[in-house]
Amino acid sequence: MKVKVFDESHEKDLEKTINTFLVSTNSDIIDIKYNVAIAVSGEEQIYCFSALIVYSPKE
């Protein structure tokens, strides 16, 4: 079993990165965990979209 962590500042970028990984891997996907974090710096909002994929490579 292995894990892969993805972190992007835009949700569409995260979606594209995950889809690229899923197409390129020959693995059984066990679980996907998704998280959004928001921080405020002055008047700017900073978003962090992340996902952790738990997978098992096929032999």
N, C-alpha and C positions, 0 to 999 in steps of 0.2 A: 504494500500500500504506500502511496506517495501523496504529497500535497503540492499544489501550485498556487501562489498568491499573485493577484493582480491588483494594481492600484492606478487609478486614472482620475483626472480632475473634471472630466465630463462623462456623463452616463453613456453617451453614444460611443465614446472612445473605449469604455470598458466593455460594452457590448461587442464591438468589433474585435477587440483583443481576445475576449473569451471565445467568440465564434471561430476565430482563426486557430486558436489552440484546440478546440474540439474537433475541427476538421482535420488537423494535422496529427492528432494523436491516435494511436491504435490501443485504446484503453477502455476499460469499463468505468464509467463515472459512477461513483458511489454517492456523493453528496456535493452540493454547492451551497455555500454560505455567502450572503450578500450583506453589505453594510454601507451606510452613508454617514459621514461625519461632517459637521458644519462648524466653522470657527469664524469669529468676527475679529477683524483687525482694523481699528478705526472705523471707517464707513464701508469697508470692503468685506464681503462675505467670501469665505474660502470653502469650497466643497471638496470632499475626498470620497470617491466611489470605489469600493474595494470588494473583492470576492476571493474566497478560498475554495478551491476545488479539490476534493478528495477523490483519488482515482487509483485504479489497479491496472498496471500495464498487462496487456495480453501477451501470452508467451507463444 
